[in-house]
Amino acid sequence: MANTTNFNWETPDDTDLVKDGAAAIRTLGNSIDTSFVDLKGGTTGQYLKKNSNTDLDYVWGDVSANALTLLSTTTLSGSSTAITSIDQTYKSLFVVYKDVYGSAQGRLRLRLNGDTGSNHYFQLFGINGTSFSYYNDANLSYAEIGALPDGNTYYYQRGFGTFQINRYAETETHGFFAQSYAGIDGSGYARTGAVQYNSTTAISSLTFLPSTGTFTAGTVYVYGVK
């Protein structure tokens, strides 16, 4: 019997008898039906995606309602708070912190992978009211990511911010931008800048530290981004 070029479906030869036509059509139809069985099913709103490198191997999948998956929620307390054993199966980490303040005014610091070696670098630009500020440092055991207000009870004077670490699970040098805001003595301190971690290891933990005193309050949300 002759076969099709791409999927090797069986078809009649030119010399086959007419009386065998029905069986030949049935054989071809069954071959096509079997090959495309993965296209059957699914529900409204789903999409079709490859399941493997095998030809015609598909599965129906759901469209994610949210590209962010909450991995952990952590309350800041004491002289440092570590978020460990971060899931390594996502493409990026998106970190949000809010309502942060401490026992004393200072700066909010971040340590990657619990690394106390001289492997952190940062450059921050900021606005305090109408004044522009800039500060940076290198070869530290932490990076600074913003200002830290003291224990004022007004929400507008508590710190908040975000940062996203792309390719965090890769064994490469990591760099990212951080943004933050904190209210201190009635003035707003907005900060943005770059952080670099001079180590070719995947990011598996985040440690938040106040530059002085202890954390009074604050919540950190870590999301995985597909």
Number of C-alpha atoms within 10 A of each C-alpha: 11 11 13 10 7 6 12 10 17 18 17 18 11 9 7 11 9 10 8 10 13 9 11 18 14 12 16 17 15 13 15 14 13 10 15 12 12 16 14 11 9 14 10 7 8 13 12 13 11 13 13 10 8 8 10 15 15 18 17 17 14 12 10 9 6 8 10 16 14 13 14 15 14 14 17 26 20 14 15 17 18 19 21 14 11 18 15 16 11 17 14 18 26 18 19 18 20 20 21 27 33 28 18 18 19 18 18 25 19 22 22 24 19 18 17 12 12 13 18 24 20 23 19 21 16 20 16 16 11 8 8 10 13 12 11 14 13 15 14 17 18 27 26 27 27 27 28 31 27 25 18 17 10 9 13 16 24 25 28 24 21 19 20 20 20 16 18 22 20 14 12 15 15 21 18 15 17 21 20 23 26 29 23 22 10 10 14 19 22 23 21 21 20 19 25 18 26 16 17 11 15 17 26 16 16 20 18 24 25 27 18 15 16 19 26 19 19 18 15 22 17 23 22 22 19 13
